[in-house]
């Protein structure tokens, strides 16, 4: 999902409108699915992606539906879980171009 030529090293990722964004990584929790809210900064509109954890590996697939800045925070990520699992110092931002 992130576009070539952009600095995506500071928790901000650039994606083209309509492109599917796939995020993967280790998450040492039991197999489960949970919602991952993502809010558009300008309008406050919130959408939910689904995270699927299997064998300690998390996969999130989402297509952000509108141009602009979208973000998610640790509080938003933890809201759908039985106990807090995520800690982020800054929100994760997605810039849809």
N, C-alpha and C positions, 0 to 999 in steps of 0.2 A: 503493500500500500503506500510507502512513502516515495515521493518523487525525487528523481535525481537532480542534483544541483542545489538543493536546499540544505541548510544546516539543521539537521534533525537531532542534534546531540544534547539538547537541553530540555528534554521532556516535551518538545513541541514537534509534531510530525505533520508534514504537508502531504495531502492526498487530493487527487482530482475528483471532482463531482461525479458520482455514479460508479466510482471504483470501489470494489469490495476491499475492506480492510481486515486483515487477519492478524491477530495478536496471539502469540504463543509464549509459554514460559513455564518453568516449574512452579508448582504450588502444592506443598506437602500437606494436603488435607484429604479426607476420604472422598471417593468418587461422588460427584454431585453436579447439579446444575444450579446456577444462580443468575439473577439479573444484574446487569452492569449499566447503571444510568449514565447518560451523557447529556449535558445541558449546553444549549447554545447561549453564548455569552450575551449577545445583543438582545434576544427576545425572552430568554428564560425557558424556552421550549425544551422539554426533556423527552428523550427517547430511551428505550431500553434495548440493549443487546443481551444475548444469552452467552454466559460462560459455561463451558462444559469441561469438567475436570475428570480425567480418567487416568488412573495409575500415576497420580502426582503431576500430570502434565495438563495445563490449562490451555484451552483454545477459545478465543472470542472472535466471532465473525460478525461484521456490521458494515452496512453501507450508509454513510451519513447523508441525509436527504436534502441538504441545503448548503449553499455557500456561506462561509463565515468561520468563526472561531467556536469550537466545541471543547468542552473540558469535563473531566471527571476527577473527583478528589478521593482521598482515602475514606472519608466519612461516607461518601456516596457508595463506594465499593463495599464497605463493611455493613451497610444498612441491611442488605439481604442475607447476611450470614449469621449463624447462631452465636458466633463469637468473633471479635475483631481479628482479622488476618492480615490486612494490608496496612502499611504505614508509608506515607509519601510526604516529603518535605514541601513539595509544590504540586499543584494539580498537573495532570497529564493533559496536554492540549493538542487538538487536531485542527489544522487549518485546511478547510476545504476550498479549493480554488477552481 
